[in-house]
Amino acid sequence: MSKKKNKKKLQSQNQQALSPDKYIKQRARTLKMGKCYIDDTITTVGEGFVVVTRQRGDNYCVATYLVDIYCLGVKGSFFNVNMNEEDLEEILSRFDARECSYEVAHNWIYGAIAFAEEAGIKPHKSFNLTQYMLEEDSEDVPLIEYEFGKDGRHLLMGSRQEVRLYLPLLERTLGKGNFDYIMGPSLDDDDYLDDDDYLDDDDYLDDDDEDKGFFLDSYGPDVEYTYQHPEYPKTINLHNSWLHEELQKPENAANLPKVLIDKILSLPHDDLRQDLEQIILYHIGLTCEEIPDDYDNGEYNGALTNAVMLIAEVGNQTSSLDAVLETMRQSHDFLDYHYCDSAVDLLVPALYKLGQGQLGRLMSFVKEEGINSEAKSYVFPMVVQIALRQPERRGEVIEWFRQVLLFAIDHIAETKAFDSELAGLLVCDIVDLRGQELQAELKALFDTNLVNLGCCGSYESVVNDMQDPVSFDSVYPMTLDIYERYDEMRRTFVDN
């Protein structure tokens, strides 16, 4: 094979190794704009879907945005970086879509965002990624004037939970009486409210309600990331010097071939464990402050994640678990780069293999202040797996979750170690556990009014969901075999 052909093949492999998150950030805006679509309900009921596509060979990159033009802006969005024609048509068939120009799609999305921001409401966090499917909001895109709000005012329409979340924010930013809202039923209610349930600001709260603290300012702020990391090794001295080079090859990112896995796992395990721990800590040090421009040379560096996958096979419950937890203490940008949307598949099995006998240390990690809630949340499904796979330990697991709940109840208002999102994710995993034994503590947690109901639903729905029989199919289907895990990663990030 000529050098030119070999280089072309390597570039193709490198491109395939990009995660969906990195692909949409780095490549989406370089793709030719495809057809766009809009849901006619956006003008009739104030909310609808907008779909933007870009050509990717014979397939498409697709982003779908749920847009509320009356108040909330972009309420949610999702994307697929490699969708075929049939799947795209299936998505479009789910709503009353008509084709529109990109300029129309762009102005509805960014116009709704701007209108929502007048009320202090930011786009849903998924927009941090899906914005890269859109052109930058600049003068290069012709401005189309649309009417936002209802009769010139912000109109919040939502369930009781949504109203409880946004009402205090609207009052702070717009002033009481300067907006309207329609409070729909609870997320659990089967019946809709009558027409006379349209409420004006002054009718919504009375003095008694405010005295009871029925409506809080919000679910509460997120935990502020304040972790002060130690010094990490600036060099590595490995027993197997070739190992580091193999793990960080672009073509091996999320894609270690079986023959290489076999070769690595055939090494003396104690030497291999030490090498992998060094690689993990070294790459934490390289990227803990920021991802340097020359770190990956435009392609994903999978050395750290490969090392985490492998250390689960040969590691111990002390230094190896410490190394994995140290990756989880890092910033959101760090976690987004190294783990992106594969964090659950990477971390939960590693925590299970290394930490199932270290529940006390995992409890301490959950209680640490200034750590990202998302990273902490990966501990919960791992502990649920202990009860599912080792039923004799269910009592121990229930007591572990009881102590987490009691800690959350006491500390959630401080938002130093626990926040509303982490509480909501904790509740979801207790539902997976079918932890009926914890109903009293769950009720006390919900009574704080600081549980993010968008994560888990209301207390009543949680109690109802816990009545269903538990099964492996109803919870996170964790794969422990390293070859199967790499096969899943390959199907997700390389083959698509």
N, C-alpha and C positions, 0 to 999 in steps of 0.2 A: 504493500500500500504506500502510495506517495505521501510525502510529508504534508502536502496540501490537503489531500483527502483525509489523512489522519487528524489534522487540525480541525477540519470541518466536522468530523465525527465527534471529537472531544467537545467542541462547542455545542453540538446538539445534546450530548449527555449532560453538560453543565446546565443548559437551559432547562432540561427536564427535571433536574434536581432542585430547582427553585420551589419553595413551598408556595401554596396558593396566595398566602399573605404577601410574600416577597414578590411574587409574579405580578400581582395587581398593582403593587407600589411601583415596581421598576419598569414594567412592560406595558401596562394597559393603555397608557396615553400614547404609546407609539403605534398602536393598532388602528387600522382604519375604522372610522365610525360606521356602525351598521344601522339597522332600522331601530326606531324608538316607538314606544307605545304609551298610551295614557288611558286611564280608566275614566269614563264619563261621569262617574259618581263624584269625582273631585269637585265638580261645579254644582252638582245637584244636592249632595249631602255634606260637602265640605271635606271629604276624605276619600282618597283613592290611591291606586297604585300607578307608579310611573316606571317604565322598563327601558333601560338603555342597553344596547348591544354593541359590541365591536367584533369585527371579523378576526378569527384566528384560524387561518387556513380554511378548511371546509367546515369548521365548527365556529363557536361563538364564545366570547366572554360576555357574561350577562350580569347586570345588576338590577335589582328590583327594590324600589323605595316606596314605603307606605307614607304618604304625605297628607298631613292635616293642614288645610289652608285657613282654617278658622282660628287656630291657636298654637298648636304644638309643633308645627313644622314637620321635620322628618322623625316619625315615631319609631321607625325601624327600617332595616334594610338587610339584604343578603346578596351574595354573589356566587357565581360559578365561573371558573376561569377556562373551562373546556366543555361546553354543552353542545350537543348535537341538535339538529333541526327538530327532530321528533320531541325531544324533551322541552325545547323552547316553546313549541306549539302547545304542549301539555300545560305549561305554566300560563301561557296567554289565555288558554281556554277556561281558566279558573275565574276570570273576571271579565267584565265587559270592556275589552281592550280595543282601541282603534289606533291605527298608525298615526304618528305625528312627526314633525321635524325635530331634530335635536334641539334647535333653539327653543321650541315650545317646551320640551321636557326640562331643559336647563333652567328656564325662567320660572316654571312652576316650582321646581325643587329649591332653587336658591332664593326665590321670592318668599316662599313659605318659611325658609330658615331665617331670613332677615326679619320677617314679621314676628316670628316666635322669639327671636332674640330681643325685640323691643320689650318683651315681658320677662326677660331674663332666662328664657328656656333655650337650652342648647340642643343640637341634633342628638339623636340616639347615638350611643358610643360606637355602634357598628358603622356609622358614617365616617369614622376615622380611617377605615379602609375603603369603603365603597365610593368615597369622594374621588378616588383615583380613576374610576371609570368615567368621570365627567371631565370636561375641559375646565381649566381654571376659571374662576368667576371673575373675568376681566372684561375690558371694553372690546376685546376681540370677539366676544359673543354678543350679537345684537340684543339690546334690551327690549323686552316686550312687557308692557304694563298690564298686570292683572290685579283684580280686586281681592284682597285678603281680609279675613275677618268676616263678621256678619254685621251689616249695617254700620260699618266703620269702627266696630269694636271687637276686641278679642272675645271669642265665644268658646268656652271650654265645655266639651261634651265628653263624658266618660262615666265609668262605673263609680260607685261610692269610693272605692280605693283610689282611683285616679284623681278624683276631686280632692280627697284628703291629702294627696301628695302635692298637687299643684296650687290649691287655693291659697295657702300662705305666701307662696312665691309671687303669685299674681297680685295679691294685696300689697306686698312690699314694693314691687316694681311699678305697678300701674296705679295703685291707690284704691282703696275700697270704694266700690260703686262705679268704677271706671271700666268694668268688664262684666260679661254675663256668663252664665254657665247652666248647663242642663245636667243634673245628676241622675245617671242611669241606675240600674239595679246593682246590687253586689255581684261580684263575679260568681256567686253561688246561686243567686236567685233565678228561678225559672220564668217569672212573670216580669213584664216590662212595666214601667211606671206610666200612669195616665198623663194626658196632655197637661193637666194642671199641676204636674210636678216640675214644670219650668219654674226655676227659682231666680229671683233677683238677689243681688248681694245682701241687701239689708234683711232679707227674709231667712237667710241661711243659718246664721248663728245667733243665738240669744246670749244674754249675759251668763246664764247658768252653764251653757255649754262651754263658754270660754273659761269660766272658773274651774270647771272640771278638767280643763286641759284636753278636751275631746279631740280638738284639732291642733296638732303640733306644727311647728314651723315647717317641718318636713320629716322624712324618715330619719334624718340626721346626716351629718357630713360623712364622707369617707375617711378612713384612717389615713393620716398623712404619712407618707413614706419618709422615715428619718433614720434608717439603718446606717450605722457607722461601721463599715467593714474593716476587717483586720488587713494586715499586709499579706499579699499573696505572693507565691514564688515567681520570680522574674525569669528564672531558667529552670530547666528540667534535666534530670540525669536519670535515664531509664535503664532498666535491665535489658529491655528489648528496644533498641534505638529505632528500628524500622517501624514500630507500632504507631508512633505519632504521625509519621508521614502518611501511612495508609488511612488512618482515621480522618484526616483532614483533606484527603483528595476530593475534589468536587464530585467526581463520579460515584464516590462512596457515601455521599450524604444521603441518609435515610435509605441506603441501598447497599449495605455490606453483602456481598455474595456469600453463599453457604460455604464455599471452599475457604474463604478468608475467615469466616466466623470459626470454622473448625480449626484452622491453623492457630488462631488467637487463643481459643479455649484449650488447646492442647499444651500451651505453655504452663510451666509451673505456676500454680494458682497464687501462691503468696507473692512471687515476683510480679505477676500480672496485676494483682490487686494494687500493689504499691505504684506500679506504672500508671494505672488508670486513675488513681487518686491524684497523682501528680499532674496528669493531663487535665483533669477537671479543674483543679485549683489554679493551674497556670492559665487556662483559658478564661476563668472567672477574672483573674487579674488583668488580662488583656482587654476585657470588654465590660468591666463593672462600672466604669465611669461613663463611657460612651463606646459605641462601636466605631473603631477607627476606620477611616476611608480605605486604608490599604489592608484591612484585616482579611477581607474575603475576596478582594480584587473583582468585585462585581458578581461573585457567585457565593452561594451559601457555604459557610464553613461548618461542617457537621461534626467536628472533632469532639466537642463537649457532649453532644447528645449521643453520639456513638459510644463514648466512654461511659455515660450513664446507663445505656442499654446493657453494656457488657459487664459493668461492675455489679449489676444485679445478679449475675451468674456466679461471680467468684468473690464478692465482697463480704465484709464482716458487719456486725451490728454496731460497731463503734466508729472507727475512722471512715469507713466507706459510707455509712449512713450520714455521718457528719458532712462529707463532701457533697452528697446529694442535697441535703438540707441547706447547705451553704449556697447552692445554685438558686434555691427557692427564696432566699433572703434578698435577692438582688432586685434591681429596679424594674419597673414595667417594661422599659425599652429593652433591657437585657432579656427578660423572659419572653418578650415578643419576638426578639431576634432568634434566640436559640430554640425555643419550644414552639412558638407561634400557636397554631391550633392543634398541635399534636401533644400538648402538655399532659392531658389525661392519659393518653396511650403510653407516654414515656414514663411519667412520674408515678402513677398509681401502682403499676406492677413493680417498679423498683422499690418503692416504699414498702410494699407488701413483702417482698423477698428479704429486704434488709431490716425492716422495722416492726414486723409482727410481734416480736418479743420485746419491743421497746416502747410500749404505749405511754409510759411515763415521760419519756423524752419527747415523744410526739405531742403530748399534752403541753409540755413546756414550750415547744415551738409554737403551738396555737396561741399560747398566752403572751408571746413576745410582743412588745410594743413596736410600732413603726414599720411593720412588715406588710406587704401587699396582701390584701384579703384573698385575692384570686389564688395566690400561691398557697396560702394556708388551707384553702378549701379542698385541695387535692388530698389532704390527709383524711377527710371524712369518708369518701367512698372506699378508701383503702381499709379503714377500720370496719366498715360495713361488710367488706369481703371476708374479714376474719370470721364474723358471725355466720355468714353464708357457707363458707368452706369448712369451718370448724365449729359445728353447732354446739359442741360442749363448752365453747367459750362465750356463748351468747350473754350469759349473766355478766361476765367481765366487760363485754362490749357495751351493754346497756348502762352499766355503772360509769364507764368512761364517758359516754355521751351525757349522762346525768351531770357529771362534774363540768363538762364543757358548757352545758346549758346554764348551770348555776353561775359559772364565771361570766357568761354572756349577759345574763340578767343583771349582774352587779356592775358590769363595766361597759355595756353598750352605749350608754349616754356619754361616756368620756371620749369615745371613738379614738382611743390610743392603741388598743389592741383588738377591738371588735367593733364592727360597724353594721349597718342595716343590711348591706348586701351579703356579708359573711353570715349573718343570722339567717337570712333567707335560704342561702345555700346549705347551711347546717340543717335547717328544717327539712329540705328536700331529701337529704340523705337519711334522716331519721324516718321519713316516710318510706324510703326504700327498705330500711331495716324493719319496717312495721313495728316501730317502737311504742306500742300502746302503753307500755309501762311508764312512759315519760310524759303522759298527758298533762299531769299537774305542772311540771316544769315548762312544757311547751306553752300552756295557757299563761303562765307568769311571764314568759318571754313575749308573747303577743300582747299582753297587757301593757308593756312598755310603749306600745304604738311606734316602735322603732324597727320593726321587722319589715324588710322590703317585700311587700305582698306581690310585686311583679315577679319575684323569683319563685315564690312557693304558694301563692294563694292565701286565702284567709284561714284562720284557725279552724273554722267549721269544715272547710274543704279538706284540710290536712287530716282531721279526725276521721272524716269519711273515707279518704284515700287509704288510710292505714287499716281499714277493714278488709281490703282485698288480700287474698292469699299471696304470700311472697314467693317469688321464683327467680331463678337466674335470668330468665328472659325479661323480667320486669325491671331489672336494675342494670347498672353498667356491666356489659359483658367483657370482663377483663380476661385477656389472653396472657398466660404466663410463659409459654414456650417462646424462646427468643427467635427461633426460625419463623414461627407463625407471626410474631410481632413485626419482624422485618418484612415479611410478605405483605402484611397489612399496610405498613408504611410505603412500601414500593407501589402498591395499587393506588394509594392515595396521592402520593407526591411525584412519582416517577412515570407511571404508565399513563396518567391522564395529562 
